[in-house]
Amino acid sequence: MKRYLAHAVLDRGVIHYTALLSVDGNEMSIEPFERETSSTEFFPGIIIIASSEAVTSPDKDELAAVASTPATLRQRSALLNDYMTRHNLYRKSDTESPEIIFLK
């Protein structure tokens, strides 16, 4: 199992701020950060959980461009969430293979 603490985690249209993402194969859980947990990797940015079948390289390039815009974390997160939602890039169910995208 891998655990990441990030400034924000986006999943299915929901933005989780200062969140802990636990990944075990295709199974994931997102919870608010409450205390330090051993073996947790800090990622200083935004993590997006996308559908591996839907997201493309051009989508990833566009998401990286949005993430690098000079804006607040909340503004960038909202822009990224809008892009993901408009382009139907989120997983529709837990059975879909996830693509985890790390954006600084």
C-alpha beads as a LAMMPS data file, in Angstrom:
LAMMPS data file: protein, C-alpha beads

104 atoms
103 bonds

1 atom types
1 bond types

-500.0 500.0 xlo xhi
-500.0 500.0 ylo yhi
-500.0 500.0 zlo zhi

Masses

1 110.0

Atoms # bond

1 1 1 0.000 0.000 0.000
2 1 1 1.188 3.536 -0.822
3 1 1 0.057 6.639 1.018
4 1 1 0.367 10.216 -0.177
5 1 1 -0.311 13.435 1.662
6 1 1 -1.096 16.209 -0.829
7 1 1 -2.290 19.798 -0.818
8 1 1 -5.354 18.582 -2.757
9 1 1 -6.725 15.322 -4.170
10 1 1 -9.348 15.461 -6.949
11 1 1 -11.636 12.489 -7.476
12 1 1 -14.952 12.324 -9.332
13 1 1 -15.653 16.041 -9.096
14 1 1 -14.799 16.379 -5.419
15 1 1 -11.810 18.413 -4.233
16 1 1 -10.274 17.146 -0.983
17 1 1 -7.877 19.700 0.549
18 1 1 -4.919 18.599 2.693
19 1 1 -5.850 14.997 2.079
20 1 1 -4.335 11.578 2.576
21 1 1 -4.640 9.253 -0.438
22 1 1 -4.125 5.530 0.213
23 1 1 -3.586 3.323 -2.842
24 1 1 -3.641 -0.463 -2.831
25 1 1 -3.805 -1.697 -6.431
26 1 1 -7.063 -0.338 -7.879
27 1 1 -8.490 0.316 -4.407
28 1 1 -8.187 3.836 -3.044
29 1 1 -9.337 5.845 -0.111
30 1 1 -9.181 9.563 0.547
31 1 1 -9.415 11.014 4.018
32 1 1 -8.667 14.362 5.589
33 1 1 -5.215 14.715 7.079
34 1 1 -5.462 14.559 10.868
35 1 1 -2.064 13.325 12.014
36 1 1 1.205 11.994 10.670
37 1 1 1.113 8.392 9.517
38 1 1 4.218 6.284 8.975
39 1 1 5.253 5.457 5.415
40 1 1 3.332 8.426 3.992
41 1 1 4.966 10.304 1.127
42 1 1 4.352 14.052 1.023
43 1 1 3.514 15.423 -2.421
44 1 1 3.583 19.247 -2.551
45 1 1 0.882 19.677 -5.150
46 1 1 -2.362 18.287 -6.532
47 1 1 -3.140 14.633 -7.172
48 1 1 -5.888 13.725 -9.646
49 1 1 -7.467 10.286 -9.863
50 1 1 -8.498 9.876 -13.489
51 1 1 -9.828 7.059 -15.637
52 1 1 -6.893 5.310 -17.300
53 1 1 -9.153 4.551 -20.282
54 1 1 -10.223 8.173 -20.778
55 1 1 -7.210 10.374 -20.038
56 1 1 -4.730 11.001 -22.887
57 1 1 -1.259 12.531 -23.146
58 1 1 -2.697 15.823 -24.508
59 1 1 -5.061 15.897 -21.508
60 1 1 -2.102 15.436 -19.147
61 1 1 -0.230 18.256 -20.913
62 1 1 -3.236 20.556 -20.549
63 1 1 -3.651 19.643 -16.889
64 1 1 0.047 20.381 -16.267
65 1 1 -0.338 23.761 -17.969
66 1 1 -3.344 24.611 -15.792
67 1 1 -1.495 23.472 -12.659
68 1 1 1.402 25.812 -13.434
69 1 1 -0.767 28.935 -13.764
70 1 1 -0.141 31.651 -11.183
71 1 1 -3.215 31.222 -9.005
72 1 1 -4.119 30.059 -5.518
73 1 1 -4.399 26.367 -4.725
74 1 1 -8.185 26.637 -4.585
75 1 1 -8.349 28.422 -7.950
76 1 1 -6.056 25.875 -9.650
77 1 1 -7.965 22.980 -8.079
78 1 1 -11.282 24.391 -9.328
79 1 1 -9.874 24.878 -12.854
80 1 1 -8.482 21.340 -12.911
81 1 1 -11.750 19.921 -11.598
82 1 1 -13.689 21.811 -14.298
83 1 1 -11.393 20.428 -17.014
84 1 1 -11.695 16.870 -15.698
85 1 1 -15.483 17.116 -15.457
86 1 1 -15.994 18.775 -18.878
87 1 1 -13.855 16.139 -20.606
88 1 1 -15.303 13.154 -18.660
89 1 1 -11.881 12.078 -17.409
90 1 1 -12.844 10.929 -13.925
91 1 1 -13.437 7.237 -13.177
92 1 1 -17.120 6.400 -13.274
93 1 1 -16.829 3.478 -10.852
94 1 1 -14.330 1.733 -8.603
95 1 1 -13.990 -1.055 -11.173
96 1 1 -12.355 1.297 -13.715
97 1 1 -8.566 1.340 -13.715
98 1 1 -7.267 4.524 -12.114
99 1 1 -4.595 6.788 -13.527
100 1 1 -2.986 8.826 -10.772
101 1 1 -1.730 12.178 -12.033
102 1 1 0.709 14.169 -9.900
103 1 1 0.767 17.927 -10.610
104 1 1 3.023 20.467 -8.920

Bonds

1 1 1 2
2 1 2 3
3 1 3 4
4 1 4 5
5 1 5 6
6 1 6 7
7 1 7 8
8 1 8 9
9 1 9 10
10 1 10 11
11 1 11 12
12 1 12 13
13 1 13 14
14 1 14 15
15 1 15 16
16 1 16 17
17 1 17 18
18 1 18 19
19 1 19 20
20 1 20 21
21 1 21 22
22 1 22 23
23 1 23 24
24 1 24 25
25 1 25 26
26 1 26 27
27 1 27 28
28 1 28 29
29 1 29 30
30 1 30 31
31 1 31 32
32 1 32 33
33 1 33 34
34 1 34 35
35 1 35 36
36 1 36 37
37 1 37 38
38 1 38 39
39 1 39 40
40 1 40 41
41 1 41 42
42 1 42 43
43 1 43 44
44 1 44 45
45 1 45 46
46 1 46 47
47 1 47 48
48 1 48 49
49 1 49 50
50 1 50 51
51 1 51 52
52 1 52 53
53 1 53 54
54 1 54 55
55 1 55 56
56 1 56 57
57 1 57 58
58 1 58 59
59 1 59 60
60 1 60 61
61 1 61 62
62 1 62 63
63 1 63 64
64 1 64 65
65 1 65 66
66 1 66 67
67 1 67 68
68 1 68 69
69 1 69 70
70 1 70 71
71 1 71 72
72 1 72 73
73 1 73 74
74 1 74 75
75 1 75 76
76 1 76 77
77 1 77 78
78 1 78 79
79 1 79 80
80 1 80 81
81 1 81 82
82 1 82 83
83 1 83 84
84 1 84 85
85 1 85 86
86 1 86 87
87 1 87 88
88 1 88 89
89 1 89 90
90 1 90 91
91 1 91 92
92 1 92 93
93 1 93 94
94 1 94 95
95 1 95 96
96 1 96 97
97 1 97 98
98 1 98 99
99 1 99 100
100 1 100 101
101 1 101 102
102 1 102 103
103 1 103 104
